[in-house]
Amino acid sequence: MPFGESKAERLEWKKWLQTNRDFLVVDCGVPVHVVDDKNQWWHFLGHGYVPECFNIDMLSKEQLQNLKQFVDREYGEDFGVTVGKQIGLILRKQQETRP
């Protein structure tokens, strides 16, 4: 349990995982250990990677699109999550380089 986290916060995270885990892992390609660990999830959202194990560049175009839609829906397009911005940039770059 992270320091200072209340029982209600742990329960809320557990419910969030039950709702979103399969989609994030299967449809978005985010590794289980990143999704299951609240601190790693927030690190990934803030930086686009988890040290020594996962980077947003490892995702396919479809996974990136799914993750971008999830981040926008879950946190709002104006949330300012780094990973959402990175996905947008990657997808735009892919469109520009398409013949």
C-alpha positions in Angstrom: 0.0 0.0 0.0 1.4 3.4 -0.9 2.2 5.6 2.0 -0.8 7.7 3.1 -3.3 5.9 0.9 -6.6 5.3 2.6 -8.7 2.2 2.4 -11.2 4.1 0.2 -8.5 5.0 -2.2 -7.3 1.5 -2.4 -10.8 0.3 -3.1 -11.3 2.9 -5.7 -8.1 1.8 -7.5 -9.2 -1.8 -7.3 -12.6 -1.0 -8.9 -10.8 1.1 -11.6 -8.6 -1.9 -12.4 -11.6 -4.2 -12.6 -13.2 -1.9 -15.1 -10.1 -1.0 -17.3 -7.4 -3.6 -16.9 -8.4 -6.0 -19.7 -8.8 -3.1 -22.2 -5.5 -1.5 -21.3 -3.6 -4.8 -21.5 -5.3 -6.5 -24.5 -6.4 -3.5 -26.7 -3.8 -1.0 -25.7 -0.8 -3.2 -25.2 0.2 -1.9 -21.8 2.0 -4.5 -19.8 0.1 -6.1 -16.9 2.7 -5.0 -14.3 2.4 -1.3 -15.4 -1.4 -1.4 -15.2 -1.5 -3.3 -11.9 0.8 -0.9 -10.1 -0.7 2.5 -9.5 2.6 4.2 -9.2 3.9 2.7 -12.4 0.7 3.6 -14.2 0.9 7.3 -13.2 4.6 7.3 -14.1 3.8 6.0 -17.5 1.1 8.6 -18.0 3.4 11.4 -16.9 6.5 10.2 -18.9 5.4 7.8 -21.6 7.7 5.0 -20.3 8.4 2.9 -17.2 12.2 2.6 -16.7 13.8 -0.5 -18.0 10.6 -2.3 -19.0 8.2 -0.4 -21.2 8.1 2.6 -23.6 5.2 4.0 -25.6 7.2 3.5 -28.8 6.7 -0.3 -28.4 3.0 0.0 -29.2 1.4 -0.5 -32.6 -0.6 2.2 -34.4 -3.9 0.5 -33.3 -2.8 0.2 -29.7 -1.7 3.9 -29.7 -5.1 4.9 -31.0 -6.9 2.8 -28.4 -4.7 4.2 -25.6 -5.2 7.8 -26.8 -9.0 7.4 -26.8 -8.8 5.8 -23.4 -6.7 8.6 -21.9 -8.9 11.3 -23.5 -12.0 9.6 -22.2 -10.7 8.8 -18.8 -8.8 12.0 -18.0 -10.1 14.5 -20.6 -8.3 15.8 -23.6 -7.1 18.8 -21.6 -5.7 16.7 -18.8 -2.2 17.3 -20.1 -1.0 13.8 -19.7 2.3 13.4 -21.4 1.5 10.0 -22.8 -1.6 11.4 -24.5 0.4 14.2 -26.1 3.1 11.8 -27.2 0.5 9.5 -28.8 -1.0 12.4 -30.7 2.4 13.4 -32.0 3.3 9.8 -33.0 0.0 9.3 -34.8 0.3 12.7 -36.6 3.8 11.8 -37.7 2.7 8.4 -39.0 -0.1 10.1 -41.1 2.4 12.6 -42.5 4.8 9.9 -43.6 2.1 7.8 -45.2 2.2 7.8 -49.1 
